[in-house]
Amino acid sequence: MSVYESRVNVALAWILEKAGFRERAERSSRDRRRLDVILLYEGFRIALEGSYEALDAEQDARQRLESQLCDFAVAVVC
């Protein structure tokens, strides 16, 4: 993930937090098992996987679901 994508993830997490959601933005790109942004909503873990490439975002979202790291995954194209 480029520096710019990570900044988008942190900004998205900040916006979600201000909207009242509990969230966590992951800032490390070394461990691809880590989620870009994890949104905690009513007991569900929702992964937001962002990328500049639609295919990359979709693959990451699918991988998070298959790895059972979240309950729902959303691919976000920046």
mmJSON file of the N, C-alpha and C atoms, coordinates in Angstrom:
{"data_MODEL":{"atom_site":{
"group_PDB":["ATOM","ATOM","ATOM","ATOM","ATOM","ATOM","ATOM","ATOM","ATOM","ATOM","ATOM","ATOM","ATOM","ATOM","ATOM","ATOM","ATOM","ATOM","ATOM","ATOM","ATOM","ATOM","ATOM","ATOM","ATOM","ATOM","ATOM","ATOM","ATOM","ATOM","ATOM","ATOM","ATOM","ATOM","ATOM","ATOM","ATOM","ATOM","ATOM","ATOM","ATOM","ATOM","ATOM","ATOM","ATOM","ATOM","ATOM","ATOM","ATOM","ATOM","ATOM","ATOM","ATOM","ATOM","ATOM","ATOM","ATOM","ATOM","ATOM","ATOM","ATOM","ATOM","ATOM","ATOM","ATOM","ATOM","ATOM","ATOM","ATOM","ATOM","ATOM","ATOM","ATOM","ATOM","ATOM","ATOM","ATOM","ATOM","ATOM","ATOM","ATOM","ATOM","ATOM","ATOM","ATOM","ATOM","ATOM","ATOM","ATOM","ATOM","ATOM","ATOM","ATOM","ATOM","ATOM","ATOM","ATOM","ATOM","ATOM","ATOM","ATOM","ATOM","ATOM","ATOM","ATOM","ATOM","ATOM","ATOM","ATOM","ATOM","ATOM","ATOM","ATOM","ATOM","ATOM","ATOM","ATOM","ATOM","ATOM","ATOM","ATOM","ATOM","ATOM","ATOM","ATOM","ATOM","ATOM","ATOM","ATOM","ATOM","ATOM","ATOM","ATOM","ATOM","ATOM","ATOM","ATOM","ATOM","ATOM","ATOM","ATOM","ATOM","ATOM","ATOM","ATOM","ATOM","ATOM","ATOM","ATOM","ATOM","ATOM","ATOM","ATOM","ATOM","ATOM","ATOM","ATOM","ATOM","ATOM","ATOM","ATOM","ATOM","ATOM","ATOM","ATOM","ATOM","ATOM","ATOM","ATOM","ATOM","ATOM","ATOM","ATOM","ATOM","ATOM","ATOM","ATOM","ATOM","ATOM","ATOM","ATOM","ATOM","ATOM","ATOM","ATOM","ATOM","ATOM","ATOM","ATOM","ATOM","ATOM","ATOM","ATOM","ATOM","ATOM","ATOM","ATOM","ATOM","ATOM","ATOM","ATOM","ATOM","ATOM","ATOM","ATOM","ATOM","ATOM","ATOM","ATOM","ATOM","ATOM","ATOM","ATOM","ATOM","ATOM","ATOM","ATOM","ATOM","ATOM","ATOM","ATOM","ATOM","ATOM","ATOM","ATOM","ATOM","ATOM","ATOM","ATOM","ATOM","ATOM","ATOM","ATOM","ATOM"],
"id":[1,2,3,4,5,6,7,8,9,10,11,12,13,14,15,16,17,18,19,20,21,22,23,24,25,26,27,28,29,30,31,32,33,34,35,36,37,38,39,40,41,42,43,44,45,46,47,48,49,50,51,52,53,54,55,56,57,58,59,60,61,62,63,64,65,66,67,68,69,70,71,72,73,74,75,76,77,78,79,80,81,82,83,84,85,86,87,88,89,90,91,92,93,94,95,96,97,98,99,100,101,102,103,104,105,106,107,108,109,110,111,112,113,114,115,116,117,118,119,120,121,122,123,124,125,126,127,128,129,130,131,132,133,134,135,136,137,138,139,140,141,142,143,144,145,146,147,148,149,150,151,152,153,154,155,156,157,158,159,160,161,162,163,164,165,166,167,168,169,170,171,172,173,174,175,176,177,178,179,180,181,182,183,184,185,186,187,188,189,190,191,192,193,194,195,196,197,198,199,200,201,202,203,204,205,206,207,208,209,210,211,212,213,214,215,216,217,218,219,220,221,222,223,224,225,226,227,228,229,230,231,232,233,234],
"type_symbol":["N","C","C","N","C","C","N","C","C","N","C","C","N","C","C","N","C","C","N","C","C","N","C","C","N","C","C","N","C","C","N","C","C","N","C","C","N","C","C","N","C","C","N","C","C","N","C","C","N","C","C","N","C","C","N","C","C","N","C","C","N","C","C","N","C","C","N","C","C","N","C","C","N","C","C","N","C","C","N","C","C","N","C","C","N","C","C","N","C","C","N","C","C","N","C","C","N","C","C","N","C","C","N","C","C","N","C","C","N","C","C","N","C","C","N","C","C","N","C","C","N","C","C","N","C","C","N","C","C","N","C","C","N","C","C","N","C","C","N","C","C","N","C","C","N","C","C","N","C","C","N","C","C","N","C","C","N","C","C","N","C","C","N","C","C","N","C","C","N","C","C","N","C","C","N","C","C","N","C","C","N","C","C","N","C","C","N","C","C","N","C","C","N","C","C","N","C","C","N","C","C","N","C","C","N","C","C","N","C","C","N","C","C","N","C","C","N","C","C","N","C","C","N","C","C","N","C","C","N","C","C","N","C","C"],
"label_atom_id":["N","CA","C","N","CA","C","N","CA","C","N","CA","C","N","CA","C","N","CA","C","N","CA","C","N","CA","C","N","CA","C","N","CA","C","N","CA","C","N","CA","C","N","CA","C","N","CA","C","N","CA","C","N","CA","C","N","CA","C","N","CA","C","N","CA","C","N","CA","C","N","CA","C","N","CA","C","N","CA","C","N","CA","C","N","CA","C","N","CA","C","N","CA","C","N","CA","C","N","CA","C","N","CA","C","N","CA","C","N","CA","C","N","CA","C","N","CA","C","N","CA","C","N","CA","C","N","CA","C","N","CA","C","N","CA","C","N","CA","C","N","CA","C","N","CA","C","N","CA","C","N","CA","C","N","CA","C","N","CA","C","N","CA","C","N","CA","C","N","CA","C","N","CA","C","N","CA","C","N","CA","C","N","CA","C","N","CA","C","N","CA","C","N","CA","C","N","CA","C","N","CA","C","N","CA","C","N","CA","C","N","CA","C","N","CA","C","N","CA","C","N","CA","C","N","CA","C","N","CA","C","N","CA","C","N","CA","C","N","CA","C","N","CA","C","N","CA","C","N","CA","C","N","CA","C","N","CA","C","N","CA","C","N","CA","C","N","CA","C","N","CA","C"],
"label_alt_id":[null,null,null,null,null,null,null,null,null,null,null,null,null,null,null,null,null,null,null,null,null,null,null,null,null,null,null,null,null,null,null,null,null,null,null,null,null,null,null,null,null,null,null,null,null,null,null,null,null,null,null,null,null,null,null,null,null,null,null,null,null,null,null,null,null,null,null,null,null,null,null,null,null,null,null,null,null,null,null,null,null,null,null,null,null,null,null,null,null,null,null,null,null,null,null,null,null,null,null,null,null,null,null,null,null,null,null,null,null,null,null,null,null,null,null,null,null,null,null,null,null,null,null,null,null,null,null,null,null,null,null,null,null,null,null,null,null,null,null,null,null,null,null,null,null,null,null,null,null,null,null,null,null,null,null,null,null,null,null,null,null,null,null,null,null,null,null,null,null,null,null,null,null,null,null,null,null,null,null,null,null,null,null,null,null,null,null,null,null,null,null,null,null,null,null,null,null,null,null,null,null,null,null,null,null,null,null,null,null,null,null,null,null,null,null,null,null,null,null,null,null,null,null,null,null,null,null,null,null,null,null,null,null,null],
"label_comp_id":["MET","MET","MET","SER","SER","SER","VAL","VAL","VAL","TYR","TYR","TYR","GLU","GLU","GLU","SER","SER","SER","ARG","ARG","ARG","VAL","VAL","VAL","ASN","ASN","ASN","VAL","VAL","VAL","ALA","ALA","ALA","LEU","LEU","LEU","ALA","ALA","ALA","TRP","TRP","TRP","ILE","ILE","ILE","LEU","LEU","LEU","GLU","GLU","GLU","LYS","LYS","LYS","ALA","ALA","ALA","GLY","GLY","GLY","PHE","PHE","PHE","ARG","ARG","ARG","GLU","GLU","GLU","ARG","ARG","ARG","ALA","ALA","ALA","GLU","GLU","GLU","ARG","ARG","ARG","SER","SER","SER","SER","SER","SER","ARG","ARG","ARG","ASP","ASP","ASP","ARG","ARG","ARG","ARG","ARG","ARG","ARG","ARG","ARG","LEU","LEU","LEU","ASP","ASP","ASP","VAL","VAL","VAL","ILE","ILE","ILE","LEU","LEU","LEU","LEU","LEU","LEU","TYR","TYR","TYR","GLU","GLU","GLU","GLY","GLY","GLY","PHE","PHE","PHE","ARG","ARG","ARG","ILE","ILE","ILE","ALA","ALA","ALA","LEU","LEU","LEU","GLU","GLU","GLU","GLY","GLY","GLY","SER","SER","SER","TYR","TYR","TYR","GLU","GLU","GLU","ALA","ALA","ALA","LEU","LEU","LEU","ASP","ASP","ASP","ALA","ALA","ALA","GLU","GLU","GLU","GLN","GLN","GLN","ASP","ASP","ASP","ALA","ALA","ALA","ARG","ARG","ARG","GLN","GLN","GLN","ARG","ARG","ARG","LEU","LEU","LEU","GLU","GLU","GLU","SER","SER","SER","GLN","GLN","GLN","LEU","LEU","LEU","CYS","CYS","CYS","ASP","ASP","ASP","PHE","PHE","PHE","ALA","ALA","ALA","VAL","VAL","VAL","ALA","ALA","ALA","VAL","VAL","VAL","VAL","VAL","VAL","CYS","CYS","CYS"],
"label_asym_id":["A","A","A","A","A","A","A","A","A","A","A","A","A","A","A","A","A","A","A","A","A","A","A","A","A","A","A","A","A","A","A","A","A","A","A","A","A","A","A","A","A","A","A","A","A","A","A","A","A","A","A","A","A","A","A","A","A","A","A","A","A","A","A","A","A","A","A","A","A","A","A","A","A","A","A","A","A","A","A","A","A","A","A","A","A","A","A","A","A","A","A","A","A","A","A","A","A","A","A","A","A","A","A","A","A","A","A","A","A","A","A","A","A","A","A","A","A","A","A","A","A","A","A","A","A","A","A","A","A","A","A","A","A","A","A","A","A","A","A","A","A","A","A","A","A","A","A","A","A","A","A","A","A","A","A","A","A","A","A","A","A","A","A","A","A","A","A","A","A","A","A","A","A","A","A","A","A","A","A","A","A","A","A","A","A","A","A","A","A","A","A","A","A","A","A","A","A","A","A","A","A","A","A","A","A","A","A","A","A","A","A","A","A","A","A","A","A","A","A","A","A","A","A","A","A","A","A","A","A","A","A","A","A","A"],
"label_entity_id":["1","1","1","1","1","1","1","1","1","1","1","1","1","1","1","1","1","1","1","1","1","1","1","1","1","1","1","1","1","1","1","1","1","1","1","1","1","1","1","1","1","1","1","1","1","1","1","1","1","1","1","1","1","1","1","1","1","1","1","1","1","1","1","1","1","1","1","1","1","1","1","1","1","1","1","1","1","1","1","1","1","1","1","1","1","1","1","1","1","1","1","1","1","1","1","1","1","1","1","1","1","1","1","1","1","1","1","1","1","1","1","1","1","1","1","1","1","1","1","1","1","1","1","1","1","1","1","1","1","1","1","1","1","1","1","1","1","1","1","1","1","1","1","1","1","1","1","1","1","1","1","1","1","1","1","1","1","1","1","1","1","1","1","1","1","1","1","1","1","1","1","1","1","1","1","1","1","1","1","1","1","1","1","1","1","1","1","1","1","1","1","1","1","1","1","1","1","1","1","1","1","1","1","1","1","1","1","1","1","1","1","1","1","1","1","1","1","1","1","1","1","1","1","1","1","1","1","1","1","1","1","1","1","1"],
"label_seq_id":[1,1,1,2,2,2,3,3,3,4,4,4,5,5,5,6,6,6,7,7,7,8,8,8,9,9,9,10,10,10,11,11,11,12,12,12,13,13,13,14,14,14,15,15,15,16,16,16,17,17,17,18,18,18,19,19,19,20,20,20,21,21,21,22,22,22,23,23,23,24,24,24,25,25,25,26,26,26,27,27,27,28,28,28,29,29,29,30,30,30,31,31,31,32,32,32,33,33,33,34,34,34,35,35,35,36,36,36,37,37,37,38,38,38,39,39,39,40,40,40,41,41,41,42,42,42,43,43,43,44,44,44,45,45,45,46,46,46,47,47,47,48,48,48,49,49,49,50,50,50,51,51,51,52,52,52,53,53,53,54,54,54,55,55,55,56,56,56,57,57,57,58,58,58,59,59,59,60,60,60,61,61,61,62,62,62,63,63,63,64,64,64,65,65,65,66,66,66,67,67,67,68,68,68,69,69,69,70,70,70,71,71,71,72,72,72,73,73,73,74,74,74,75,75,75,76,76,76,77,77,77,78,78,78],
"pdbx_PDB_ins_code":[null,null,null,null,null,null,null,null,null,null,null,null,null,null,null,null,null,null,null,null,null,null,null,null,null,null,null,null,null,null,null,null,null,null,null,null,null,null,null,null,null,null,null,null,null,null,null,null,null,null,null,null,null,null,null,null,null,null,null,null,null,null,null,null,null,null,null,null,null,null,null,null,null,null,null,null,null,null,null,null,null,null,null,null,null,null,null,null,null,null,null,null,null,null,null,null,null,null,null,null,null,null,null,null,null,null,null,null,null,null,null,null,null,null,null,null,null,null,null,null,null,null,null,null,null,null,null,null,null,null,null,null,null,null,null,null,null,null,null,null,null,null,null,null,null,null,null,null,null,null,null,null,null,null,null,null,null,null,null,null,null,null,null,null,null,null,null,null,null,null,null,null,null,null,null,null,null,null,null,null,null,null,null,null,null,null,null,null,null,null,null,null,null,null,null,null,null,null,null,null,null,null,null,null,null,null,null,null,null,null,null,null,null,null,null,null,null,null,null,null,null,null,null,null,null,null,null,null,null,null,null,null,null,null],
"Cartn_x":[0.859,0.0,0.9,0.615,1.411,1.111,1.984,1.786,0.45,0.089,-1.15,-2.375,-2.356,-3.482,-3.6,-2.485,-2.555,-3.134,-2.839,-3.415,-4.925,-5.38,-6.822,-7.465,-6.824,-7.364,-7.484,-6.462,-6.493,-7.577,-7.716,-8.76,-10.152,-10.341,-11.626,-11.947,-10.966,-11.175,-11.548,-10.903,-11.194,-12.631,-13.062,-14.435,-15.44,-15.185,-16.089,-16.15,-15.0,-14.974,-15.805,-15.674,-16.447,-17.94,-18.29,-19.698,-20.238,-19.38,-19.836,-19.497,-18.783,-18.393,-17.07,-16.939,-15.637,-14.863,-13.649,-12.876,-11.417,-10.678,-9.234,-8.624,-7.723,-7.022,-5.685,-5.385,-4.094,-3.125,-1.954,-0.993,0.196,0.274,1.405,1.062,1.942,1.715,2.58,3.38,4.267,3.503,2.519,1.754,0.413,0.272,-0.95,-2.14,-1.928,-3.067,-3.803,-3.176,-3.807,-4.795,-5.846,-6.907,-6.556,-7.02,-6.798,-7.552,-8.856,-9.689,-10.662,-10.777,-11.755,-12.793,-14.032,-15.156,-15.896,-16.05,-16.789,-18.191,-19.185,-20.564,-21.495,-22.118,-23.082,-22.559,-21.301,-20.694,-20.097,-20.252,-19.698,-18.392,-17.456,-16.191,-16.319,-16.279,-16.426,-15.09,-14.504,-13.221,-13.464,-12.779,-12.788,-11.399,-11.328,-10.055,-9.939,-9.033,-8.898,-7.696,-7.857,-6.767,-7.104,-6.087,-6.327,-6.775,-6.586,-6.973,-8.163,-9.243,-10.462,-10.204,-9.452,-9.189,-8.409,-7.437,-6.642,-7.516,-8.369,-9.261,-10.208,-10.752,-11.676,-10.967,-9.77,-9.02,-8.696,-8.279,-7.983,-9.231,-10.368,-11.618,-12.005,-11.893,-12.208,-11.272,-9.999,-9.016,-9.33,-9.779,-10.126,-11.291,-12.271,-13.414,-12.978,-12.181,-11.726,-10.851,-10.093,-9.237,-10.003,-11.279,-12.157,-11.63,-11.043,-10.573,-11.671,-12.809,-13.921,-15.219,-16.328,-17.646,-18.127,-17.775,-18.123,-16.88,-16.77,-15.65,-16.174,-15.64,-16.035,-14.769,-14.775,-13.665,-13.925,-12.981,-13.109,-12.043,-12.478,-11.537,-11.345,-10.101,-9.769,-9.557],
"Cartn_y":[-1.17,0.0,1.227,2.177,3.397,4.286,5.243,6.2,6.907,7.244,7.979,7.146,5.853,4.993,4.909,4.836,4.748,6.029,7.161,8.426,8.447,7.901,7.805,6.915,5.803,4.896,5.579,6.31,7.005,8.078,8.813,9.84,9.212,8.092,7.4,6.926,6.377,5.929,7.101,8.248,9.434,9.894,9.91,10.313,9.369,8.075,7.094,7.265,7.544,7.767,8.998,10.069,11.285,11.059,10.084,9.741,8.828,8.464,7.678,6.202,5.776,4.372,4.151,2.973,2.589,2.006,2.438,1.992,1.82,1.233,1.147,1.174,2.093,2.15,1.455,0.573,-0.095,0.717,0.939,1.796,1.025,-0.265,-1.054,-1.759,-1.644,-2.357,-3.609,-3.879,-5.044,-6.345,-6.366,-7.584,-7.467,-8.107,-7.965,-8.675,-9.391,-9.97,-8.904,-7.769,-6.693,-5.963,-5.505,-4.826,-3.36,-2.777,-1.35,-0.539,-0.735,-0.092,-1.143,-1.254,-2.174,-1.339,-1.549,-0.834,-1.808,-1.448,-2.278,-1.705,-2.491,-2.007,-3.092,-2.838,-3.747,-5.178,-5.308,-6.622,-7.214,-6.549,-7.046,-6.333,-7.086,-6.527,-6.353,-5.101,-4.79,-4.253,-4.962,-4.554,-3.659,-2.536,-1.656,-1.758,-2.34,-2.551,-1.577,-0.623,0.411,0.211,0.617,0.56,1.497,1.84,2.613,1.706,0.405,-0.578,-1.381,-1.414,-2.114,-3.593,-4.236,-5.664,-5.948,-5.106,-5.275,-5.137,-4.132,-3.927,-5.107,-5.596,-6.728,-7.992,-8.244,-9.427,-9.36,-8.196,-8.039,-8.269,-7.733,-7.913,-9.391,-10.077,-11.517,-12.308,-11.937,-12.631,-12.448,-11.27,-11.027,-11.915,-12.067,-12.936,-14.393,-14.839,-16.227,-16.546,-15.569,-15.746,-15.581,-15.246,-15.029,-13.942,-12.901,-11.765,-10.744,-10.924,-9.993,-10.718,-10.07,-10.62,-10.148,-8.92,-8.326,-7.627,-7.545,-6.825,-5.958,-4.749,-3.801,-3.365,-3.485,-3.008,-1.547,-0.685,0.75,1.151,1.728,2.187,3.684,4.082,5.486,6.233],
"Cartn_z":[0.0,0.0,0.0,-0.853,-0.915,0.287,0.486,1.577,1.423,0.202,-0.012,0.351,0.027,0.407,1.921,2.613,4.071,4.663,4.07,4.55,4.345,3.223,2.977,4.032,4.366,5.38,6.736,7.121,8.41,8.405,7.301,7.208,7.266,6.573,6.604,8.019,8.693,10.069,10.974,10.786,11.59,11.352,10.083,9.755,10.402,10.324,10.932,12.446,13.053,14.498,14.868,14.1,14.363,14.161,13.318,13.087,14.184,15.138,16.274,16.223,15.199,15.106,15.82,16.401,16.932,15.759,15.595,14.446,14.823,13.909,14.069,12.672,12.44,11.153,11.314,10.411,10.429,9.59,10.113,9.423,8.849,9.086,8.616,7.317,6.338,5.08,4.998,6.01,5.979,6.127,6.976,7.246,6.541,5.37,4.573,5.203,6.314,7.019,7.811,8.017,8.77,7.876,8.474,7.739,7.542,6.444,6.224,7.278,7.356,8.376,8.876,10.19,10.772,11.505,11.159,11.759,12.663,13.91,14.858,14.982,14.561,14.548,15.057,16.205,16.821,16.89,17.278,17.441,16.18,15.057,13.8,13.479,12.929,12.447,10.935,10.487,9.071,8.565,7.612,7.042,5.842,5.81,4.648,4.025,2.845,2.162,1.009,1.121,0.116,-0.784,-2.033,-3.003,-4.155,-4.937,-6.154,-7.29,-7.128,-8.14,-7.634,-8.406,-7.987,-7.738,-8.608,-8.462,-7.183,-6.875,-5.66,-4.414,-4.386,-3.236,-3.072,-4.183,-4.114,-3.639,-4.145,-3.716,-2.231,-1.755,-0.329,0.513,0.078,0.826,0.88,-0.236,-0.262,0.648,0.628,1.461,2.949,3.333,4.74,5.161,4.276,4.575,4.666,3.708,3.697,4.901,5.371,6.548,7.851,7.744,8.894,9.83,9.237,10.023,10.27,9.576,9.729,9.395,9.738,9.418,8.048,7.687,6.401,5.865,4.556,3.947,2.811,2.733,1.696,0.961,-0.355,-1.174,-1.517,-1.177,-1.421,-2.435,-3.552,-4.57,-4.389,-4.185,-3.928,-5.221],
"occupancy":[1.0,1.0,1.0,1.0,1.0,1.0,1.0,1.0,1.0,1.0,1.0,1.0,1.0,1.0,1.0,1.0,1.0,1.0,1.0,1.0,1.0,1.0,1.0,1.0,1.0,1.0,1.0,1.0,1.0,1.0,1.0,1.0,1.0,1.0,1.0,1.0,1.0,1.0,1.0,1.0,1.0,1.0,1.0,1.0,1.0,1.0,1.0,1.0,1.0,1.0,1.0,1.0,1.0,1.0,1.0,1.0,1.0,1.0,1.0,1.0,1.0,1.0,1.0,1.0,1.0,1.0,1.0,1.0,1.0,1.0,1.0,1.0,1.0,1.0,1.0,1.0,1.0,1.0,1.0,1.0,1.0,1.0,1.0,1.0,1.0,1.0,1.0,1.0,1.0,1.0,1.0,1.0,1.0,1.0,1.0,1.0,1.0,1.0,1.0,1.0,1.0,1.0,1.0,1.0,1.0,1.0,1.0,1.0,1.0,1.0,1.0,1.0,1.0,1.0,1.0,1.0,1.0,1.0,1.0,1.0,1.0,1.0,1.0,1.0,1.0,1.0,1.0,1.0,1.0,1.0,1.0,1.0,1.0,1.0,1.0,1.0,1.0,1.0,1.0,1.0,1.0,1.0,1.0,1.0,1.0,1.0,1.0,1.0,1.0,1.0,1.0,1.0,1.0,1.0,1.0,1.0,1.0,1.0,1.0,1.0,1.0,1.0,1.0,1.0,1.0,1.0,1.0,1.0,1.0,1.0,1.0,1.0,1.0,1.0,1.0,1.0,1.0,1.0,1.0,1.0,1.0,1.0,1.0,1.0,1.0,1.0,1.0,1.0,1.0,1.0,1.0,1.0,1.0,1.0,1.0,1.0,1.0,1.0,1.0,1.0,1.0,1.0,1.0,1.0,1.0,1.0,1.0,1.0,1.0,1.0,1.0,1.0,1.0,1.0,1.0,1.0,1.0,1.0,1.0,1.0,1.0,1.0,1.0,1.0,1.0,1.0,1.0,1.0,1.0,1.0,1.0,1.0,1.0,1.0],
"B_iso_or_equiv":[0.0,0.0,0.0,0.0,0.0,0.0,0.0,0.0,0.0,0.0,0.0,0.0,0.0,0.0,0.0,0.0,0.0,0.0,0.0,0.0,0.0,0.0,0.0,0.0,0.0,0.0,0.0,0.0,0.0,0.0,0.0,0.0,0.0,0.0,0.0,0.0,0.0,0.0,0.0,0.0,0.0,0.0,0.0,0.0,0.0,0.0,0.0,0.0,0.0,0.0,0.0,0.0,0.0,0.0,0.0,0.0,0.0,0.0,0.0,0.0,0.0,0.0,0.0,0.0,0.0,0.0,0.0,0.0,0.0,0.0,0.0,0.0,0.0,0.0,0.0,0.0,0.0,0.0,0.0,0.0,0.0,0.0,0.0,0.0,0.0,0.0,0.0,0.0,0.0,0.0,0.0,0.0,0.0,0.0,0.0,0.0,0.0,0.0,0.0,0.0,0.0,0.0,0.0,0.0,0.0,0.0,0.0,0.0,0.0,0.0,0.0,0.0,0.0,0.0,0.0,0.0,0.0,0.0,0.0,0.0,0.0,0.0,0.0,0.0,0.0,0.0,0.0,0.0,0.0,0.0,0.0,0.0,0.0,0.0,0.0,0.0,0.0,0.0,0.0,0.0,0.0,0.0,0.0,0.0,0.0,0.0,0.0,0.0,0.0,0.0,0.0,0.0,0.0,0.0,0.0,0.0,0.0,0.0,0.0,0.0,0.0,0.0,0.0,0.0,0.0,0.0,0.0,0.0,0.0,0.0,0.0,0.0,0.0,0.0,0.0,0.0,0.0,0.0,0.0,0.0,0.0,0.0,0.0,0.0,0.0,0.0,0.0,0.0,0.0,0.0,0.0,0.0,0.0,0.0,0.0,0.0,0.0,0.0,0.0,0.0,0.0,0.0,0.0,0.0,0.0,0.0,0.0,0.0,0.0,0.0,0.0,0.0,0.0,0.0,0.0,0.0,0.0,0.0,0.0,0.0,0.0,0.0,0.0,0.0,0.0,0.0,0.0,0.0,0.0,0.0,0.0,0.0,0.0,0.0],
"pdbx_formal_charge":[null,null,null,null,null,null,null,null,null,null,null,null,null,null,null,null,null,null,null,null,null,null,null,null,null,null,null,null,null,null,null,null,null,null,null,null,null,null,null,null,null,null,null,null,null,null,null,null,null,null,null,null,null,null,null,null,null,null,null,null,null,null,null,null,null,null,null,null,null,null,null,null,null,null,null,null,null,null,null,null,null,null,null,null,null,null,null,null,null,null,null,null,null,null,null,null,null,null,null,null,null,null,null,null,null,null,null,null,null,null,null,null,null,null,null,null,null,null,null,null,null,null,null,null,null,null,null,null,null,null,null,null,null,null,null,null,null,null,null,null,null,null,null,null,null,null,null,null,null,null,null,null,null,null,null,null,null,null,null,null,null,null,null,null,null,null,null,null,null,null,null,null,null,null,null,null,null,null,null,null,null,null,null,null,null,null,null,null,null,null,null,null,null,null,null,null,null,null,null,null,null,null,null,null,null,null,null,null,null,null,null,null,null,null,null,null,null,null,null,null,null,null,null,null,null,null,null,null,null,null,null,null,null,null],
"auth_seq_id":[1,1,1,2,2,2,3,3,3,4,4,4,5,5,5,6,6,6,7,7,7,8,8,8,9,9,9,10,10,10,11,11,11,12,12,12,13,13,13,14,14,14,15,15,15,16,16,16,17,17,17,18,18,18,19,19,19,20,20,20,21,21,21,22,22,22,23,23,23,24,24,24,25,25,25,26,26,26,27,27,27,28,28,28,29,29,29,30,30,30,31,31,31,32,32,32,33,33,33,34,34,34,35,35,35,36,36,36,37,37,37,38,38,38,39,39,39,40,40,40,41,41,41,42,42,42,43,43,43,44,44,44,45,45,45,46,46,46,47,47,47,48,48,48,49,49,49,50,50,50,51,51,51,52,52,52,53,53,53,54,54,54,55,55,55,56,56,56,57,57,57,58,58,58,59,59,59,60,60,60,61,61,61,62,62,62,63,63,63,64,64,64,65,65,65,66,66,66,67,67,67,68,68,68,69,69,69,70,70,70,71,71,71,72,72,72,73,73,73,74,74,74,75,75,75,76,76,76,77,77,77,78,78,78],
"auth_comp_id":["MET","MET","MET","SER","SER","SER","VAL","VAL","VAL","TYR","TYR","TYR","GLU","GLU","GLU","SER","SER","SER","ARG","ARG","ARG","VAL","VAL","VAL","ASN","ASN","ASN","VAL","VAL","VAL","ALA","ALA","ALA","LEU","LEU","LEU","ALA","ALA","ALA","TRP","TRP","TRP","ILE","ILE","ILE","LEU","LEU","LEU","GLU","GLU","GLU","LYS","LYS","LYS","ALA","ALA","ALA","GLY","GLY","GLY","PHE","PHE","PHE","ARG","ARG","ARG","GLU","GLU","GLU","ARG","ARG","ARG","ALA","ALA","ALA","GLU","GLU","GLU","ARG","ARG","ARG","SER","SER","SER","SER","SER","SER","ARG","ARG","ARG","ASP","ASP","ASP","ARG","ARG","ARG","ARG","ARG","ARG","ARG","ARG","ARG","LEU","LEU","LEU","ASP","ASP","ASP","VAL","VAL","VAL","ILE","ILE","ILE","LEU","LEU","LEU","LEU","LEU","LEU","TYR","TYR","TYR","GLU","GLU","GLU","GLY","GLY","GLY","PHE","PHE","PHE","ARG","ARG","ARG","ILE","ILE","ILE","ALA","ALA","ALA","LEU","LEU","LEU","GLU","GLU","GLU","GLY","GLY","GLY","SER","SER","SER","TYR","TYR","TYR","GLU","GLU","GLU","ALA","ALA","ALA","LEU","LEU","LEU","ASP","ASP","ASP","ALA","ALA","ALA","GLU","GLU","GLU","GLN","GLN","GLN","ASP","ASP","ASP","ALA","ALA","ALA","ARG","ARG","ARG","GLN","GLN","GLN","ARG","ARG","ARG","LEU","LEU","LEU","GLU","GLU","GLU","SER","SER","SER","GLN","GLN","GLN","LEU","LEU","LEU","CYS","CYS","CYS","ASP","ASP","ASP","PHE","PHE","PHE","ALA","ALA","ALA","VAL","VAL","VAL","ALA","ALA","ALA","VAL","VAL","VAL","VAL","VAL","VAL","CYS","CYS","CYS"],
"auth_asym_id":["A","A","A","A","A","A","A","A","A","A","A","A","A","A","A","A","A","A","A","A","A","A","A","A","A","A","A","A","A","A","A","A","A","A","A","A","A","A","A","A","A","A","A","A","A","A","A","A","A","A","A","A","A","A","A","A","A","A","A","A","A","A","A","A","A","A","A","A","A","A","A","A","A","A","A","A","A","A","A","A","A","A","A","A","A","A","A","A","A","A","A","A","A","A","A","A","A","A","A","A","A","A","A","A","A","A","A","A","A","A","A","A","A","A","A","A","A","A","A","A","A","A","A","A","A","A","A","A","A","A","A","A","A","A","A","A","A","A","A","A","A","A","A","A","A","A","A","A","A","A","A","A","A","A","A","A","A","A","A","A","A","A","A","A","A","A","A","A","A","A","A","A","A","A","A","A","A","A","A","A","A","A","A","A","A","A","A","A","A","A","A","A","A","A","A","A","A","A","A","A","A","A","A","A","A","A","A","A","A","A","A","A","A","A","A","A","A","A","A","A","A","A","A","A","A","A","A","A","A","A","A","A","A","A"],
"auth_atom_id":["N","CA","C","N","CA","C","N","CA","C","N","CA","C","N","CA","C","N","CA","C","N","CA","C","N","CA","C","N","CA","C","N","CA","C","N","CA","C","N","CA","C","N","CA","C","N","CA","C","N","CA","C","N","CA","C","N","CA","C","N","CA","C","N","CA","C","N","CA","C","N","CA","C","N","CA","C","N","CA","C","N","CA","C","N","CA","C","N","CA","C","N","CA","C","N","CA","C","N","CA","C","N","CA","C","N","CA","C","N","CA","C","N","CA","C","N","CA","C","N","CA","C","N","CA","C","N","CA","C","N","CA","C","N","CA","C","N","CA","C","N","CA","C","N","CA","C","N","CA","C","N","CA","C","N","CA","C","N","CA","C","N","CA","C","N","CA","C","N","CA","C","N","CA","C","N","CA","C","N","CA","C","N","CA","C","N","CA","C","N","CA","C","N","CA","C","N","CA","C","N","CA","C","N","CA","C","N","CA","C","N","CA","C","N","CA","C","N","CA","C","N","CA","C","N","CA","C","N","CA","C","N","CA","C","N","CA","C","N","CA","C","N","CA","C","N","CA","C","N","CA","C","N","CA","C","N","CA","C","N","CA","C","N","CA","C","N","CA","C","N","CA","C"],
"pdbx_PDB_model_num":[1,1,1,1,1,1,1,1,1,1,1,1,1,1,1,1,1,1,1,1,1,1,1,1,1,1,1,1,1,1,1,1,1,1,1,1,1,1,1,1,1,1,1,1,1,1,1,1,1,1,1,1,1,1,1,1,1,1,1,1,1,1,1,1,1,1,1,1,1,1,1,1,1,1,1,1,1,1,1,1,1,1,1,1,1,1,1,1,1,1,1,1,1,1,1,1,1,1,1,1,1,1,1,1,1,1,1,1,1,1,1,1,1,1,1,1,1,1,1,1,1,1,1,1,1,1,1,1,1,1,1,1,1,1,1,1,1,1,1,1,1,1,1,1,1,1,1,1,1,1,1,1,1,1,1,1,1,1,1,1,1,1,1,1,1,1,1,1,1,1,1,1,1,1,1,1,1,1,1,1,1,1,1,1,1,1,1,1,1,1,1,1,1,1,1,1,1,1,1,1,1,1,1,1,1,1,1,1,1,1,1,1,1,1,1,1,1,1,1,1,1,1,1,1,1,1,1,1,1,1,1,1,1,1]
}}}
